[in-house]
Amino acid sequence: MNKAQERRRAHRKRCIVPVDAKQDSVFGKSQTIDFSKTGMGFFSSVSIPLQTKVAIEIELDPQGESVVVVGRVKWVRPLTDSEAYRYGVQFEQLPTAVRSRLSKYLRK
């Protein structure tokens, strides 16, 4: 995607890690791609409809500090030569403390 097409409101930090999902979660077998203080991207083999509301726990450090965010699936793209999809989630109404912790983590 070129810069003229870029519509993200915040810089994204690349983070390629598997997602631990609860059983029967919409995430299924997933892997994050990037995240920012306003949203995140991830791959999943599970089809998730647009506008689906999701709760996501983001681990900020190995000692277990984490934040819980709520977001909505804003876009989905099928992956070429795969049965998986790439998703974009926009966070909704983050409490000030959560927004602050995410910003602090993203500055590292």
C-alpha positions as CSV (number, residue, x, y, z in Angstrom):
1,M,0.0,0.0,0.0
2,N,1.5,3.3,-0.9
3,K,1.5,6.5,1.2
4,A,-1.3,8.1,-0.8
5,Q,-3.6,5.2,0.1
6,E,-2.6,5.1,3.8
7,R,-5.5,6.0,6.0
8,R,-4.3,5.0,9.4
9,R,-4.5,7.7,12.1
10,A,-1.5,6.5,14.1
11,H,1.9,4.9,13.5
12,R,1.8,1.2,13.7
13,K,4.4,-0.9,15.5
14,R,5.1,-4.2,13.8
15,C,4.6,-7.2,16.1
16,I,4.4,-10.6,14.6
17,V,3.2,-12.9,17.4
18,P,0.6,-15.7,17.7
19,V,-2.7,-14.8,19.3
20,D,-3.8,-16.9,22.3
21,A,-7.5,-17.0,21.8
22,K,-10.1,-18.4,24.2
23,Q,-12.0,-21.5,22.9
24,D,-14.8,-20.6,20.5
25,S,-13.2,-17.1,20.0
26,V,-13.6,-15.2,16.7
27,F,-9.8,-15.2,16.5
28,G,-9.3,-18.9,16.0
29,K,-5.7,-19.5,14.9
30,S,-4.5,-15.9,14.5
31,Q,-1.3,-13.9,14.3
32,T,-0.9,-10.2,14.9
33,I,0.9,-8.1,12.3
34,D,1.0,-4.7,13.9
35,F,-0.8,-2.4,16.4
36,S,-1.0,1.2,17.4
37,K,-2.9,3.2,20.0
38,T,-5.9,3.3,17.6
39,G,-6.0,-0.2,16.2
40,M,-4.3,-3.4,15.1
41,G,-3.9,-5.8,12.2
42,F,-3.9,-9.6,12.3
43,F,-4.2,-12.7,10.2
44,S,-6.8,-15.4,10.9
45,S,-8.1,-18.5,9.2
46,V,-11.5,-17.7,10.6
47,S,-14.0,-15.6,8.7
48,I,-15.0,-12.6,10.8
49,P,-17.7,-10.3,9.5
50,L,-17.1,-6.5,9.2
51,Q,-18.2,-4.5,12.2
52,T,-17.8,-7.4,14.6
53,K,-17.0,-6.1,18.1
54,V,-14.0,-7.9,19.7
55,A,-12.3,-7.7,23.0
56,I,-8.5,-8.0,22.8
57,E,-6.0,-8.4,25.6
58,I,-2.6,-7.0,24.6
59,E,0.4,-8.2,26.6
60,L,2.8,-5.2,26.9
61,D,5.8,-7.0,28.5
62,P,7.1,-10.4,29.5
63,Q,6.2,-9.9,33.1
64,G,2.5,-10.0,32.2
65,E,1.5,-6.3,32.1
66,S,-1.4,-6.2,29.7
67,V,-4.3,-4.0,28.7
68,V,-7.8,-5.0,27.4
69,V,-9.2,-3.0,24.5
70,V,-12.4,-3.3,22.6
71,G,-12.5,-2.7,18.9
72,R,-14.5,-3.3,15.7
73,V,-13.4,-5.1,12.5
74,K,-13.1,-2.3,10.0
75,W,-11.7,-4.1,7.0
76,V,-10.9,-7.6,5.8
77,R,-8.8,-8.8,2.8
78,P,-8.4,-12.4,1.7
79,L,-4.8,-13.6,1.4
80,T,-3.6,-14.7,-2.0
81,D,-3.2,-18.5,-2.3
82,S,-4.5,-19.0,1.2
83,E,-7.7,-19.6,3.1
84,A,-6.8,-17.0,5.6
85,Y,-7.7,-13.3,5.9
86,R,-6.0,-10.1,7.0
87,Y,-8.1,-7.9,9.3
88,G,-7.9,-4.4,10.5
89,V,-9.5,-3.5,13.9
90,Q,-10.1,0.0,15.1
91,F,-10.2,0.4,18.9
92,E,-13.2,2.1,20.5
93,Q,-13.5,4.4,23.5
94,L,-10.2,3.5,25.2
95,P,-10.0,4.7,28.8
96,T,-7.3,7.4,29.3
97,A,-5.1,5.0,31.4
98,V,-5.2,2.3,28.6
99,R,-4.4,4.9,25.9
100,S,-1.5,6.2,28.0
101,R,-0.1,2.7,28.6
102,L,-0.3,1.9,24.9
103,S,1.4,5.1,24.0
104,K,4.2,4.5,26.5
105,Y,4.8,0.9,25.1
106,L,4.8,2.2,21.5
107,R,7.5,4.7,22.2
108,K,10.0,2.0,23.3
